[in-house]
């Protein structure tokens, strides 16, 4: 590519970025009134992650999470 083509592509890219930035739409995070998890997270004391052939278990002991199998 020659110099003029590179400058043209950079100008179009900058212009498109500015146009998207100044469009005024709010792209903030979606905030739902529903809970993501339908249970009280404070009552969970054991997690098992399983891929069908292997698994890992995490257990809560006091205020820490540990791997009891290790």
Secondary structure in CASP SS format (residue, H / E / C, confidence):
PFRMAT SS
TARGET T0000
AUTHOR 0000-0000-0000
METHOD secondary structure of the structure
MODEL  1
X C 1.00
X C 1.00
X H 1.00
X H 1.00
X H 1.00
X H 1.00
X H 1.00
X H 1.00
X H 1.00
X H 1.00
X H 1.00
X H 1.00
X H 1.00
X H 1.00
X H 1.00
X H 1.00
X H 1.00
X H 1.00
X H 1.00
X H 1.00
X H 1.00
X C 1.00
X C 1.00
X C 1.00
X C 1.00
X C 1.00
X C 1.00
X C 1.00
X C 1.00
X C 1.00
X C 1.00
X C 1.00
X C 1.00
X C 1.00
X C 1.00
X C 1.00
X C 1.00
X C 1.00
X C 1.00
X C 1.00
X H 1.00
X H 1.00
X H 1.00
X C 1.00
X C 1.00
X E 1.00
X E 1.00
X E 1.00
X E 1.00
X E 1.00
X C 1.00
X C 1.00
X C 1.00
X C 1.00
X E 1.00
X E 1.00
X E 1.00
X E 1.00
X E 1.00
X E 1.00
X E 1.00
X C 1.00
X C 1.00
X E 1.00
X E 1.00
X E 1.00
X C 1.00
X C 1.00
X C 1.00
X C 1.00
END
